[in-house]
């Protein structure tokens, strides 16, 4: 029980926006948790495509799927992505939304016959593929507010500052509060007091708290793949993945004094932070598809860790205060920058598909990934504590995707469902994701046009601030995302 309590404290210390600007376990999970994207057909069956093949999306999931191409293809996709959040904090609810237009998938496959009798035994085709896919979309907006009768962010700041001289305070948090006269040193000690409002008879008076978070960015990957087909029974494939990412976050936190006019308190204060992360890396993927009989296809894929050897964070913060004595102050941190490395966990995917000739298919994918194996790396032991928390907070997870497609002449209809297990140990947070997908398509001899849609929903707790003894209540955030994808493909 004591161990679980200590882990909960660690989670609260990291699942909020005031402890660190980056390079922690929250960032490791952000870039390790993938919901693979791709074409509209892939999207329409919730990504359950790893034993089906013959779709450009499989370059980044099971590259053996490239071995089922018997003609060359060019593919281009366009998408509209929307994100809606509903937040409950201290009995008050808020909603916000964000959206963007993007290119989630583009590329081509070049299929080369190597056997004069391409329907006979032996190696019949070699395929080369080049594709870009979007595996994460970070566009989101979150708004929360409520009246807190128990504590203020300044209470946590006093605890963080305790034991430090004024010239040793954190440049991105406690020093900002000190420079704007929100916390004050107690003469002759290394302790502090703050200007949070108090009732005349003691105890904190309620403060109105609100926070808005804007995030933008993406996690894309360019895959270079090679595949082959042996007697239309066994398909092999391998990919080199070159992922690159950009994550931008801007948050604005404000507290307002709701009761007292004591001149030794604040009227209001704000804290605004900025974080800009960019990085790129590489990985390898290997895949196999077996077709023992025409009805059944069995798929297996292995993804190595992704080695992000070029991660860079830039960050800053500004704090402003308006005190009840009529004075106002503003102070900004220096521009922070840090270079580091990230290794995401490996993953395996097992798949089974039933192919009913030209009439339709049913497909199932099972994916295993251990989020506790992610590792942050720097030039020294800077990440020892963060990596310890990664091992304590996160766990292995099983992800399941199931989808189906049925054809009626030139038209196809599709549907699917995906379940992504929570990455958190001991139910410390929710984090599981569910996907509902649907799609339609039209296929002619030399081209096709597909539309796909998926709806992703998940819930998580968010802590505005925490220290060893001070914490805000969790804000419960429900997120619903919608992805609309249109894909044009041409065979030649």
C-alpha positions in Angstrom: 0.0 0.0 0.0 2.9 2.4 0.8 4.5 1.6 -2.6 1.3 2.3 -4.4 0.9 5.6 -2.6 4.4 6.7 -3.5 3.7 5.9 -7.2 0.5 7.9 -7.1 2.5 10.9 -5.8 5.0 10.4 -8.6 2.1 10.4 -11.1 0.7 13.6 -9.7 4.1 15.2 -9.8 4.4 14.5 -13.5 0.9 14.7 -15.0 0.7 18.4 -14.7 2.2 21.4 -16.5 4.2 23.0 -13.7 7.0 20.5 -12.8 8.9 20.4 -16.1 8.8 21.6 -19.6 9.9 18.3 -21.1 12.4 15.5 -21.0 10.3 13.5 -18.6 8.1 10.4 -18.5 5.1 12.3 -19.9 7.1 13.0 -23.1 8.3 9.5 -23.3 4.7 8.2 -23.4 3.5 10.9 -25.8 6.0 9.7 -28.5 5.6 6.0 -27.7 1.8 5.8 -27.8 0.9 5.3 -31.5 -2.4 5.0 -33.2 -1.2 4.1 -36.7 -2.7 6.1 -39.6 -2.8 5.6 -43.3 -5.2 5.4 -46.2 -8.9 5.8 -46.0 -9.4 2.1 -46.5 -6.9 1.3 -43.6 -8.8 3.9 -41.5 -12.2 2.5 -42.4 -11.4 -0.9 -40.8 -9.7 0.6 -37.7 -6.2 -0.3 -38.9 -6.8 -4.1 -38.8 -4.9 -4.6 -41.9 -1.7 -6.5 -41.0 -2.7 -9.8 -42.5 -4.6 -8.3 -45.5 -1.9 -6.4 -47.3 -1.9 -4.7 -50.6 -2.4 -1.2 -49.0 0.3 1.5 -48.7 -0.4 1.8 -45.0 1.2 -1.6 -44.3 4.6 -0.2 -45.0 4.5 1.2 -41.5 2.7 -1.7 -39.8 3.4 -5.0 -41.5 5.7 -4.4 -44.5 5.0 -8.0 -45.8 1.7 -6.5 -47.0 3.7 -4.8 -49.8 4.3 -8.3 -51.2 0.7 -8.6 -52.2 0.9 -5.8 -54.8 0.9 -7.2 -58.3 0.8 -3.8 -60.0 2.4 -0.4 -59.2 0.3 2.2 -57.3 0.4 5.8 -56.4 -1.7 6.9 -53.3 -2.6 10.4 -52.0 -4.7 11.1 -48.9 -6.1 14.3 -47.3 -7.7 14.6 -43.9 -9.6 16.9 -41.6 -9.0 16.2 -38.0 -11.1 17.6 -35.1 -10.6 17.2 -31.3 -13.2 18.1 -28.6 -12.5 18.1 -24.9 -15.0 18.2 -22.0 -13.4 18.9 -18.6 -14.8 18.6 -15.1 -12.9 20.5 -12.4 -14.2 21.3 -8.9 -17.9 20.8 -10.0 -17.5 23.1 -13.0 -17.5 21.8 -16.6 -15.8 23.4 -19.6 -15.5 22.5 -23.3 -13.0 23.3 -26.0 -12.1 22.2 -29.5 -9.4 22.3 -32.1 -9.0 21.1 -35.7 -6.6 21.0 -38.6 -6.2 19.9 -42.2 -3.3 17.5 -43.0 -1.9 15.0 -45.4 -1.9 11.8 -43.5 -0.6 9.5 -46.2 1.2 9.7 -49.6 3.5 7.4 -51.5 3.9 4.8 -54.2 4.7 1.1 -54.7 6.7 -0.1 -57.6 6.0 -3.8 -58.4 8.6 -5.7 -60.5 7.8 -9.1 -62.0 10.7 -11.5 -61.6 9.1 -14.7 -62.9 7.7 -15.0 -66.4 4.9 -17.0 -65.0 3.8 -14.7 -62.2 1.1 -17.2 -61.1 3.5 -20.1 -60.7 5.9 -21.3 -58.1 8.9 -19.4 -56.9 9.5 -15.7 -56.4 7.0 -13.9 -58.6 7.4 -10.2 -57.7 9.7 -7.8 -55.9 8.1 -4.6 -54.6 9.6 -1.3 -53.6 7.6 1.1 -51.5 8.0 4.7 -50.4 5.3 6.2 -48.1 4.6 8.9 -45.6 2.2 8.3 -42.8 0.9 10.3 -39.8 1.0 8.2 -36.6 0.0 11.0 -34.1 -1.9 14.3 -34.3 -1.3 16.5 -31.4 -3.8 19.3 -32.2 -6.0 19.8 -29.1 -7.4 22.5 -26.8 -8.3 22.0 -23.1 -10.1 24.5 -20.8 -10.7 24.0 -17.1 -11.8 26.3 -14.2 -13.2 26.1 -10.8 -13.2 27.6 -7.3 -10.6 25.9 -5.0 -11.3 26.3 -1.2 -8.3 24.2 -0.2 -5.1 25.5 -1.7 -3.4 27.7 -4.3 -0.6 27.1 -6.7 1.4 29.4 -4.4 1.2 26.8 -1.6 2.9 24.3 -3.8 5.5 26.9 -4.8 6.3 27.6 -1.1 6.9 23.9 -0.6 9.2 23.7 -3.7 11.1 26.7 -2.7 11.7 25.5 0.9 15.3 25.0 1.7 16.7 27.2 -1.2 18.1 30.7 -1.0 16.5 33.3 -3.3 19.3 33.0 -5.8 18.8 29.2 -6.1 15.1 29.2 -7.0 13.9 27.5 -10.1 14.1 29.9 -13.1 10.9 28.6 -14.7 8.7 28.4 -11.6 9.6 29.5 -8.0 11.9 32.3 -9.1 9.1 33.8 -11.2 6.8 33.8 -8.2 9.5 35.4 -6.1 10.3 38.1 -8.7 6.6 39.0 -8.9 6.2 39.2 -5.1 3.8 36.2 -4.9 6.1 34.3 -2.5 8.3 36.0 0.0 11.3 34.7 2.0 11.0 34.6 5.8 14.0 36.6 7.1 16.8 34.5 8.6 15.5 31.2 7.2 15.3 29.2 4.0 11.5 29.1 4.2 8.9 31.1 2.4 5.4 32.5 2.7 2.9 33.4 0.0 0.2 36.0 -0.8 -2.7 33.6 -1.2 -5.9 35.1 0.4 -6.8 34.0 3.9 -10.0 34.2 5.9 -9.8 36.7 8.8 -10.1 33.8 11.3 -7.5 31.7 9.4 -7.5 29.2 6.6 -7.2 29.9 2.8 -10.1 31.7 1.2 -11.3 30.2 -2.1 -9.3 31.1 -5.2 -10.8 30.9 -8.7 -8.5 28.8 -10.9 -8.5 28.4 -14.6 -6.2 26.9 -17.1 -6.1 26.7 -20.9 -3.8 24.4 -22.9 -3.3 24.6 -26.6 -1.3 21.9 -28.3 -0.3 21.4 -31.9 1.9 19.2 -33.9 2.3 15.8 -35.5 4.4 12.6 -35.5 5.0 11.5 -39.1 7.1 8.7 -40.5 8.6 8.1 -43.9 9.0 4.4 -44.7 11.2 2.8 -47.3 10.1 -0.8 -47.9 11.0 -3.9 -49.9 8.9 -7.0 -50.2 8.5 -10.2 -52.2 6.0 -12.8 -53.0 6.8 -16.5 -53.0 4.3 -18.7 -54.9 1.4 -16.5 -53.6 1.7 -18.4 -50.4 4.4 -16.6 -48.4 5.0 -12.8 -48.4 8.0 -11.1 -46.8 8.7 -7.4 -46.2 11.1 -5.1 -44.4 11.0 -1.3 -43.8 13.3 1.4 -42.7 11.3 4.0 -40.8 12.4 7.6 -40.5 10.0 9.3 -38.1 10.1 13.0 -37.4 7.9 15.0 -34.9 7.0 18.5 -33.8 5.1 19.2 -30.6 4.1 22.7 -29.5 2.3 23.5 -26.3 1.2 26.8 -24.9 -0.6 27.0 -21.5 -2.1 29.8 -19.6 -2.9 29.5 -15.9 -4.7 32.2 -13.8 -5.8 32.5 -10.2 -8.2 35.2 -8.9 -8.9 36.3 -5.3 -12.6 35.8 -4.8 -13.1 37.2 -1.2 -10.6 39.2 0.6 -9.3 42.7 0.0 -6.3 42.3 2.4 -3.5 44.4 0.9 -1.0 41.6 1.6 -2.7 39.2 -0.9 -2.9 39.1 -4.7 -5.9 40.3 -6.7 -4.9 37.9 -9.5 -1.8 36.3 -11.1 -1.1 34.5 -14.3 1.6 32.1 -15.6 2.1 31.4 -19.3 4.4 28.7 -20.6 5.7 27.7 -24.0 7.2 24.4 -25.1 8.5 23.6 -28.6 9.8 20.1 -29.2 11.3 18.8 -32.5 13.0 15.5 -33.2 13.8 12.8 -35.7 15.0 9.2 -35.6 14.9 5.8 -37.2 13.6 2.2 -36.7 13.2 -1.1 -38.6 10.2 -3.2 -39.2 10.0 -6.9 -40.4 6.9 -8.7 -41.5 5.6 -12.0 -42.7 2.2 -13.1 -44.2 1.3 -16.7 -44.8 -1.6 -17.9 -46.9 -2.0 -21.6 -46.2 -5.3 -21.7 -48.0 -7.2 -19.0 -50.0 -9.5 -18.3 -47.1 -6.9 -17.6 -44.5 -4.0 -15.2 -44.1 -1.8 -15.1 -41.0 0.4 -12.1 -40.4 3.3 -11.4 -38.0 5.3 -8.2 -37.7 8.1 -6.9 -35.4 9.0 -3.3 -34.9 12.3 -2.4 -33.3 12.5 0.5 -30.9 12.6 3.9 -32.5 15.8 5.7 -31.7 15.2 9.4 -31.6 18.8 10.6 -31.5 18.1 14.2 -32.2 15.5 15.6 -29.8 15.4 19.3 -28.9 13.2 21.2 -26.5 12.9 25.0 -26.3 10.8 26.4 -23.4 10.1 29.6 -21.5 7.6 31.0 -19.0 6.2 34.4 -17.9 4.5 35.3 -14.7 2.4 38.4 -13.9 0.9 39.5 -10.7 -1.6 42.2 -9.6 -1.5 42.7 -5.8 -4.2 44.1 -3.6 -1.8 47.0 -2.7 -2.2 48.3 -6.2 1.2 47.2 -7.5 1.7 44.9 -10.6 4.7 42.9 -11.7 5.8 40.8 -14.7 8.8 38.6 -15.0 10.0 36.2 -17.7 12.3 33.2 -17.5 15.3 32.8 -19.8 14.8 30.8 -23.0 15.6 27.2 -22.1 16.9 24.7 -24.5 18.0 21.1 -24.2 19.2 18.3 -26.5 18.5 14.7 -25.6 17.7 11.2 -26.9 14.6 9.0 -26.6 14.2 5.3 -27.2 10.6 4.1 -27.6 9.6 0.5 -26.9 9.6 -2.3 -29.5 6.3 -3.9 -30.4 5.0 -7.0 -32.1 1.8 -7.6 -34.1 0.0 -10.8 -34.8 -2.8 -10.9 -37.3 -5.5 -13.2 -38.7 -7.7 -12.5 -41.8 -10.4 -14.4 -43.6 -10.6 -13.4 -47.2 -13.9 -14.4 -49.0 -12.6 -14.2 -52.5 -13.7 -10.9 -54.1 -16.7 -10.6 -51.8 -15.2 -9.3 -48.5 -12.9 -9.9 -45.5 -12.8 -10.0 -41.8 -9.5 -9.2 -40.1 -8.1 -9.2 -36.5 -4.9 -7.6 -35.2 -3.3 -8.1 -31.8 -0.5 -5.7 -30.8 1.8 -6.0 -27.8 3.9 -3.1 -26.5 5.6 -2.4 -23.2 5.6 1.3 -22.4 7.8 0.8 -19.3 10.7 0.1 -21.7 10.9 3.6 -23.0 14.2 5.3 -22.1 15.3 9.0 -22.0 19.0 9.5 -22.6 21.4 12.5 -22.2 25.0 13.3 -21.9 25.0 12.4 -18.2 22.7 10.7 -15.7 20.1 13.5 -16.0 17.3 11.0 -16.7 17.9 8.5 -14.0 14.9 9.6 -12.0 12.7 10.0 -15.0 13.6 6.5 -16.3 12.9 5.0 -12.9 9.4 6.6 -13.0 8.9 5.2 -16.5 9.5 1.8 -15.2 7.2 2.3 -12.2 4.3 4.2 -13.8 3.9 2.5 -17.1 3.3 -1.1 -18.1 2.9 -3.5 -21.0 -0.4 -3.2 -23.0 -2.4 -5.2 -25.4 -4.1 -3.5 -28.3 -6.8 -5.1 -30.4 -8.1 -4.0 -33.8 -10.9 -5.8 -35.7 -12.3 -4.7 -39.1 -14.4 -5.9 -42.0 -15.0 -5.0 -45.7 -17.7 -6.1 -48.1 -17.8 -5.5 -51.8 -20.9 -4.9 -54.0 -19.6 -4.6 -57.5 -17.4 -1.5 -57.7 -18.5 -0.3 -54.2 -17.2 -1.3 -50.8 -18.4 -0.7 -47.3 -16.2 -1.0 -44.3 -16.3 -0.9 -40.5 -14.0 -1.5 -37.6 -13.2 -1.2 -33.9 -10.0 -0.7 -32.0 -9.2 -1.0 -28.3 -5.9 0.4 -26.9 -5.2 -0.7 -23.3 -4.2 1.9 -20.8 -0.4 2.3 -20.5 -0.6 3.1 -16.7 0.3 0.7 -14.0 -2.1 -0.2 -11.2 -4.9 1.9 -12.7 -3.1 5.1 -11.7 -4.9 6.9 -14.6 -7.3 5.8 -17.3 -5.7 6.4 -20.7 -7.3 3.5 -22.6 -8.6 4.4 -26.1 -11.4 3.2 -28.2 -11.8 3.6 -31.9 -15.0 3.3 -33.9 -14.4 3.3 -37.7 -16.3 3.2 -40.9 -15.7 3.8 -44.6 -16.9 3.4 -48.2 -14.9 3.1 -51.5 -15.2 2.9 -55.2 -12.8 0.8 -57.2 -12.3 0.8 -61.0 -9.7 -1.0 -63.0 -7.1 1.7 -63.0 -8.0 3.9 -60.0 -9.9 4.0 -56.7 -11.4 6.5 -54.4 -12.0 5.8 -50.7 -13.5 7.7 -47.7 -12.7 6.7 -44.2 -13.7 7.9 -40.8 -12.7 7.1 -37.2 -13.8 8.3 -33.9 -11.4 8.1 -31.0 -12.4 8.6 -27.4 -10.4 8.5 -24.1 -10.4 9.9 -20.6 -7.5 11.0 -18.4 -7.0 12.9 -15.1 -4.9 16.0 -15.1 -3.4 17.7 -12.1 -2.9 21.5 -12.3 -0.2 21.3 -9.7 1.2 18.9 -7.0 3.9 18.7 -4.4 4.6 16.2 -1.7 1.8 17.5 0.5 -0.1 20.0 -1.7 -2.2 19.0 -4.6 -5.1 20.4 -6.7 -8.0 18.0 -7.2 -7.7 16.2 -10.6 -9.5 17.6 -13.6 -11.3 14.9 -15.4 -10.8 15.3 -19.2 -12.9 13.4 -21.8 -11.5 13.7 -25.3 -13.2 12.8 -28.5 -11.3 13.0 -31.8 -12.7 12.6 -35.3 -10.6 11.9 -38.4 -12.1 12.2 -41.9 -9.8 10.9 -44.7 -10.2 10.9 -48.5 -7.8 8.7 -50.5 -7.2 8.7 -54.2 -5.2 5.8 -55.7 -4.0 5.1 -59.2 -2.7 1.7 -60.6 -0.3 1.5 -63.4 
